[in-house]
Amino acid sequence: MWMTTSGVEEAYREAGPLVHTLALRALGSVDEAEDVVRRVFAAAAAGGSLDARDLLHDAAERITGDLERRVRAKLEALDDPDIPVDGVTDQKAVVAEADRILLRTSMDRLPTASREALEQALVHGSPRYELAMTLGISEPELEERLRDALLDLWSGARLSEPHAPPEALASRAIGIRAADGHRAHISDCPECRDAWRSLNDLVGQVTRLPAAGPVLPPRATLWDELVKVIEAGEGTEPEADWREEARASAERAHRKRTLIMTAAVVMASLFVGLTVVLAQILVEPDRPVIASGVLTDPREGGGDAGSAAVEGRGDQGEVVVVNGPYAEYPDSFLELWLIPVGGDRVSLGQLTSSRYEVAVPPGIGTAAGGLIEITREPWDGIAGPSTVVVARGSLG
């Protein structure tokens, strides 16, 4: 259900300059700031809230999404392989700026005497007795003025009896001593404590409020363009969440890197395998096989996983030769293990191709009769075999 244009126009007159100023400060572009204004008020006209605070927070969310997309596009252009799914930009900073703009606007709407007293007491830290003398009023009158000004800025719910009066909560937040500060009730009442914390936070926000910055309203003709957008029914579809976009982008990048790496590994394995075969045919003579065995994959119920053999190389001693469907992995590696008869497990290094040759370490004696295992190891720097055995066989 679309709201009346008059209601949206009233909200636009009040909050349009605030939304435009926030977007302009955050994005640094008039065109992008105007686009945020269109999207915020078109969504509000489609059934959203027209409250100034809600409009500013909606703008902050959209601005954060725009900043995220801008930064992520630059990172992807740089071919950054590790773009996180979490936010790159600081959404809290944009929301905080929205709250500062809203607070400054509310401050400007206070009566001049109340605003100046609040700024002198909280922003500039003027002693209250000196400030009361400067203003020509008593210190109790000054404290009452400060209390009422704080309540005018506060958007929290007013509690009624038996709760502590808002005036008492505001006085405590500013640090005004009172004969009845309702301390006992506040300490036992969660609603009053929450209201006091909210007022105390407001005092801190006013104290940290920077010097007034200019509020820059959008150009006069933007409202006419916005009316056309509203009448056309645009702005009803929710915008894509940048978090979902980032997650999908990261998944696409991961799949792309995996496919590229897999293709490279396959091509490298084919090339190495072909090179080994040609070398065996053209160069290598026949060597005596001392022992051999079939490797099976225990994960696949004993499926074929290649073969292993122990060859005699004369002065070089024994060499273990492994042939099988092995290749490098992007997230782990394959390690070859020999368990000789009556001996301890010994690593024979990493398998990097479909054919692998390695000399049996001195002191082992013979590999004949031993057990061959191939395990898949994560890149965690932890020595020792993992529990993932991809091939096993005896050298009989």
C-alpha positions as CSV (number, residue, x, y, z in Angstrom):
1,M,0.0,0.0,0.0
2,W,1.5,3.3,-1.1
3,M,1.3,6.2,1.3
4,T,-0.1,9.5,0.2
5,T,2.4,11.7,-1.6
6,S,1.7,14.5,0.9
7,G,2.8,12.4,3.8
8,V,6.0,11.5,2.0
9,E,6.6,15.1,1.0
10,E,6.3,16.2,4.6
11,A,8.9,13.6,5.6
12,Y,11.1,14.6,2.7
13,R,11.1,18.2,3.7
14,E,12.1,17.3,7.2
15,A,14.6,14.4,6.6
16,G,15.5,14.7,3.0
17,P,18.3,17.2,3.7
18,L,19.6,15.0,6.5
19,V,19.7,11.8,4.3
20,H,21.3,13.8,1.5
21,T,24.0,15.2,3.8
22,L,24.8,11.8,5.3
23,A,25.1,10.2,1.8
24,L,27.2,13.1,0.5
25,R,29.6,12.9,3.5
26,A,30.0,9.2,3.2
27,L,30.0,8.7,-0.6
28,G,31.5,12.0,-1.7
29,S,29.4,12.1,-4.8
30,V,26.3,14.2,-5.5
31,D,24.9,11.7,-8.0
32,E,25.3,8.8,-5.6
33,A,23.9,10.9,-2.7
34,E,20.8,11.7,-4.7
35,D,20.4,8.1,-5.7
36,V,20.4,7.1,-2.0
37,V,17.7,9.8,-1.3
38,R,15.5,8.3,-4.1
39,R,15.9,4.8,-2.8
40,V,15.2,5.7,0.8
41,F,12.1,7.7,0.2
42,A,10.7,5.4,-2.5
43,A,11.0,2.5,-0.1
44,A,9.3,4.6,2.6
45,A,6.5,5.5,0.3
46,A,6.0,1.8,-0.4
47,G,5.2,1.2,3.2
48,G,8.3,2.0,5.2
49,S,8.6,4.3,8.2
50,L,8.6,8.1,7.7
51,D,10.3,8.8,11.0
52,A,13.4,10.8,10.5
53,R,15.6,8.5,12.6
54,D,14.3,5.4,10.7
55,L,14.9,7.1,7.4
56,L,18.5,8.0,8.4
57,H,19.3,4.5,9.6
58,D,17.8,3.1,6.4
59,A,20.1,5.4,4.5
60,A,23.1,4.3,6.5
61,E,22.4,0.7,5.6
62,R,22.1,1.5,1.9
63,I,25.2,3.7,2.0
64,T,27.2,0.8,3.7
65,G,26.1,-1.5,0.9
66,D,27.2,1.0,-1.8
67,L,30.6,1.4,0.0
68,E,31.0,-2.3,0.2
69,R,30.3,-2.8,-3.5
70,R,32.7,0.0,-4.4
71,V,35.5,-1.4,-2.3
72,R,34.9,-5.0,-3.4
73,A,35.0,-4.0,-7.0
74,K,38.4,-2.4,-6.5
75,L,39.7,-5.5,-4.7
76,E,38.4,-7.8,-7.5
77,A,40.0,-5.5,-10.1
78,L,43.3,-6.1,-8.2
79,D,42.6,-9.8,-8.4
80,D,42.7,-10.1,-4.6
81,P,42.2,-13.8,-3.9
82,D,41.2,-13.3,-0.2
83,I,38.2,-10.9,-0.2
84,P,36.5,-11.6,3.1
85,V,32.7,-12.2,3.4
86,D,32.6,-9.9,6.5
87,G,32.2,-6.2,6.0
88,V,35.2,-4.3,4.6
89,T,33.8,-0.9,5.4
90,D,32.7,0.3,8.9
91,Q,28.9,0.3,9.1
92,K,29.0,1.5,12.7
93,A,30.8,4.7,11.6
94,V,28.0,5.5,9.0
95,V,25.3,4.8,11.6
96,A,27.1,7.0,14.2
97,E,27.4,9.8,11.6
98,A,23.6,9.5,11.0
99,D,22.9,9.8,14.7
100,R,25.2,12.8,15.0
101,I,23.4,14.6,12.1
102,L,20.1,13.9,13.7
103,L,21.3,15.0,17.1
104,R,22.7,18.2,15.7
105,T,19.5,18.9,13.9
106,S,17.5,18.4,17.1
107,M,19.9,20.7,19.0
108,D,19.4,23.4,16.4
109,R,15.6,23.2,16.9
110,L,15.9,23.9,20.7
111,P,15.2,27.4,21.9
112,T,18.4,29.5,21.6
113,A,18.8,29.9,25.3
114,S,18.4,26.2,26.0
115,R,20.8,25.2,23.2
116,E,23.5,27.6,24.2
117,A,23.3,26.6,27.8
118,L,23.5,22.9,26.9
119,E,26.5,23.5,24.6
120,Q,28.3,25.6,27.1
121,A,27.8,23.2,30.0
122,L,28.3,19.9,28.1
123,V,30.3,20.6,24.9
124,H,32.6,23.4,26.2
125,G,32.6,22.2,29.9
126,S,31.9,25.6,31.4
127,P,31.5,25.5,35.2
128,R,27.8,25.8,36.0
129,Y,28.1,28.5,38.6
130,E,30.1,30.7,36.2
131,L,27.6,29.9,33.4
132,A,24.7,30.8,35.6
133,M,26.4,34.2,36.4
134,T,27.0,34.8,32.8
135,L,23.4,34.1,31.9
136,G,22.1,36.2,34.8
137,I,20.1,33.3,36.3
138,S,20.5,31.2,39.5
139,E,22.3,27.9,39.4
140,P,19.0,25.9,40.2
141,E,17.4,27.7,37.2
142,L,20.3,26.8,35.0
143,E,20.1,23.1,36.0
144,E,16.4,23.1,35.3
145,R,17.0,24.6,31.9
146,L,19.7,21.9,31.1
147,R,17.4,19.1,32.4
148,D,14.5,20.3,30.2
149,A,16.7,20.7,27.2
150,L,18.0,17.2,27.6
151,L,14.5,15.8,27.8
152,D,13.5,17.7,24.6
153,L,16.4,15.9,22.8
154,W,15.5,12.5,24.3
155,S,13.4,10.2,22.1
156,G,12.9,7.5,24.8
157,A,9.5,6.5,26.3
158,R,8.3,8.6,29.3
159,L,7.7,6.4,32.3
160,S,4.7,7.1,34.6
161,E,4.2,6.2,38.2
162,P,5.3,4.2,40.1
163,H,8.4,4.7,38.0
164,A,10.9,7.5,38.6
165,P,9.8,10.8,36.8
166,P,11.7,11.6,33.6
167,E,12.9,14.8,35.3
168,A,14.6,12.8,38.0
169,L,16.3,10.5,35.5
170,A,17.5,13.4,33.4
171,S,18.8,15.2,36.5
172,R,20.8,12.2,37.5
173,A,22.2,11.9,33.9
174,I,23.4,15.5,34.0
175,G,24.7,15.2,37.5
176,I,22.3,17.4,39.3
177,R,21.9,16.7,43.0
178,A,18.4,16.4,44.2
179,A,16.8,15.9,47.6
180,D,14.9,12.8,46.2
181,G,16.9,11.2,43.4
182,H,14.8,8.0,43.5
183,R,18.1,6.1,43.8
184,A,16.5,3.1,45.6
185,H,13.7,2.7,43.0
186,I,16.1,3.1,40.1
187,S,18.5,0.4,41.5
188,D,15.6,-2.1,41.7
189,C,13.7,-1.1,38.5
190,P,15.0,-2.4,35.1
191,E,12.9,0.0,33.1
192,C,14.1,3.0,35.0
193,R,17.8,1.8,34.7
194,D,17.4,1.5,31.0
195,A,15.9,4.9,30.7
196,W,18.7,6.4,32.8
197,R,21.3,4.7,30.7
198,S,19.7,6.1,27.5
199,L,19.7,9.6,29.0
200,N,23.3,9.2,30.2
201,D,24.3,8.0,26.7
202,L,22.6,11.1,25.2
203,V,24.7,13.3,27.5
204,G,27.8,11.6,26.2
205,Q,26.7,12.1,22.6
206,V,26.0,15.8,23.2
207,T,29.4,16.2,24.9
208,R,31.2,14.6,22.0
209,L,29.2,16.4,19.4
210,P,31.6,18.1,16.9
211,A,31.2,21.6,15.6
212,A,28.1,22.1,13.5
213,G,28.6,21.1,9.9
214,P,26.4,22.4,7.1
215,V,23.3,20.4,6.2
216,L,23.2,20.4,2.4
217,P,19.7,19.9,1.0
218,P,19.3,18.2,-2.3
219,R,18.5,20.2,-5.5
220,A,15.0,21.5,-5.7
221,T,14.1,19.4,-8.8
222,L,14.9,16.1,-7.0
223,W,11.5,16.0,-5.4
224,D,9.8,16.1,-8.8
225,E,11.9,13.2,-9.9
226,L,11.1,11.3,-6.7
227,V,7.4,11.8,-7.3
228,K,7.7,10.1,-10.7
229,V,9.6,7.2,-9.1
230,I,6.9,6.8,-6.5
231,E,4.1,7.0,-9.0
232,A,5.8,4.4,-11.2
233,G,5.8,2.0,-8.3
234,E,9.6,1.8,-8.2
235,G,11.4,1.0,-5.0
236,T,9.1,-1.8,-3.9
237,E,11.7,-4.6,-4.5
238,P,14.1,-5.0,-1.6
239,E,17.8,-4.3,-2.5
240,A,20.2,-7.1,-2.6
241,D,22.0,-7.5,0.7
242,W,25.8,-6.8,0.3
243,R,26.5,-9.7,2.7
244,E,24.8,-12.2,0.4
245,E,26.5,-10.6,-2.6
246,A,29.9,-10.9,-0.9
247,R,29.3,-14.5,0.1
248,A,28.2,-15.5,-3.5
249,S,31.2,-13.6,-4.9
250,A,33.6,-15.4,-2.5
251,E,32.1,-18.8,-3.5
252,R,32.4,-17.9,-7.2
253,A,36.0,-16.9,-6.7
254,H,36.8,-20.0,-4.8
255,R,35.2,-22.2,-7.5
256,K,37.2,-20.4,-10.2
257,R,40.5,-20.8,-8.3
258,T,39.8,-24.5,-7.7
259,L,38.9,-25.1,-11.3
260,I,42.0,-23.3,-12.5
261,M,44.2,-25.1,-10.1
262,T,42.6,-28.5,-10.8
263,A,43.1,-28.0,-14.6
264,A,46.7,-27.0,-14.1
265,V,47.3,-30.0,-11.8
266,V,45.7,-32.4,-14.4
267,M,47.7,-30.9,-17.3
268,A,50.9,-31.0,-15.2
269,S,50.2,-34.6,-14.2
270,L,49.6,-35.6,-17.8
271,F,52.7,-33.9,-19.0
272,V,54.8,-35.5,-16.2
273,G,53.3,-38.9,-16.8
274,L,54.0,-38.7,-20.5
275,T,57.5,-37.6,-19.9
276,V,58.1,-40.5,-17.5
277,V,56.7,-43.0,-20.0
278,L,58.9,-41.7,-22.8
279,A,61.9,-41.7,-20.6
280,Q,61.3,-45.3,-19.6
281,I,60.8,-46.3,-23.3
282,L,63.8,-44.4,-24.7
283,V,66.3,-44.2,-21.9
284,E,65.8,-46.4,-18.9
285,P,66.9,-50.0,-19.0
286,D,65.0,-52.8,-17.3
287,R,65.8,-53.0,-13.6
288,P,65.4,-56.0,-11.3
289,V,62.2,-55.9,-9.2
290,I,62.9,-57.2,-5.7
291,A,59.2,-57.0,-4.5
292,S,55.9,-55.5,-5.7
293,G,52.3,-55.1,-4.7
294,V,48.9,-53.7,-5.6
295,L,47.7,-50.6,-3.8
296,T,44.0,-50.3,-2.8
297,D,42.0,-47.4,-1.4
298,P,40.5,-48.4,1.9
299,R,37.9,-45.6,1.6
300,E,36.4,-47.1,-1.5
301,G,36.1,-50.7,-0.2
302,G,39.4,-51.8,-1.6
303,G,39.3,-50.1,-5.0
304,D,42.3,-50.0,-7.3
305,A,44.8,-47.2,-6.2
306,G,47.8,-48.1,-8.4
307,S,50.9,-50.2,-7.6
308,A,54.2,-50.1,-5.8
309,A,57.5,-51.9,-6.3
310,V,61.0,-52.2,-4.9
311,E,63.7,-52.1,-7.5
312,G,67.4,-52.7,-7.2
313,R,69.6,-49.9,-8.5
314,G,73.0,-51.4,-7.8
315,D,75.2,-48.8,-6.0
316,Q,72.1,-46.7,-5.3
317,G,70.5,-49.5,-3.3
318,E,66.8,-50.1,-3.2
319,V,64.3,-47.6,-4.7
320,V,60.5,-47.6,-4.1
321,V,58.5,-46.9,-7.2
322,V,54.8,-45.9,-6.9
323,N,52.4,-45.6,-9.9
324,G,48.8,-44.5,-9.5
325,P,46.2,-41.8,-10.0
326,Y,47.9,-39.3,-7.8
327,A,48.2,-35.5,-8.1
328,E,48.7,-32.4,-6.0
329,Y,45.7,-31.0,-4.1
330,P,45.1,-27.2,-3.5
331,D,44.4,-27.6,0.2
332,S,46.5,-30.7,1.2
333,F,49.3,-33.0,0.0
334,L,49.9,-36.7,-0.3
335,E,52.7,-38.3,1.8
336,L,54.2,-41.8,1.2
337,W,55.0,-44.0,4.2
338,L,57.0,-47.2,4.5
339,I,56.5,-49.6,7.4
340,P,59.4,-52.1,7.1
341,V,59.1,-55.6,8.6
342,G,59.8,-55.3,12.3
343,G,60.5,-51.5,12.0
344,D,58.9,-48.2,12.6
345,R,56.9,-46.1,10.1
346,V,59.2,-43.9,7.9
347,S,58.2,-41.0,5.7
348,L,59.4,-41.3,2.1
349,G,58.3,-37.8,1.1
350,Q,55.4,-36.2,-0.8
351,L,53.8,-37.6,-3.9
352,T,53.5,-34.9,-6.5
353,S,52.8,-36.9,-9.7
354,S,51.3,-40.2,-11.0
355,R,54.8,-41.8,-10.9
356,Y,57.1,-41.4,-7.9
357,E,60.5,-42.8,-7.2
358,V,62.4,-42.5,-3.9
359,A,65.4,-44.3,-2.4
360,V,64.9,-46.4,0.6
361,P,66.7,-44.6,3.5
362,P,69.9,-46.1,4.8
363,G,69.5,-48.3,7.9
364,I,66.1,-49.7,6.8
365,G,67.7,-52.8,5.3
366,T,65.2,-53.8,2.8
367,A,61.7,-52.6,1.9
368,A,60.7,-56.0,0.7
369,G,57.9,-57.5,2.8
370,G,57.0,-54.1,4.2
371,L,53.8,-52.1,4.0
372,I,53.2,-49.0,1.9
373,E,50.7,-46.3,2.9
374,I,49.7,-43.0,1.3
375,T,48.0,-40.5,3.5
376,R,46.3,-37.1,2.7
377,E,47.8,-34.5,5.0
378,P,46.5,-30.9,5.6
379,W,48.9,-28.0,5.4
380,D,49.0,-27.5,9.2
381,G,52.7,-28.1,9.9
382,I,51.9,-31.1,12.2
383,A,54.3,-34.0,11.8
384,G,52.9,-37.5,11.6
385,P,50.3,-39.2,9.5
386,S,46.7,-38.2,9.4
387,T,43.9,-40.7,9.6
388,V,43.0,-40.2,6.0
389,V,44.6,-43.2,4.2
390,V,44.1,-43.0,0.4
391,A,46.1,-46.1,-0.5
392,R,47.7,-49.2,1.2
393,G,49.5,-52.3,0.0
394,S,52.1,-54.9,0.9
395,L,55.5,-55.2,-0.9
396,G,55.4,-59.0,-1.2
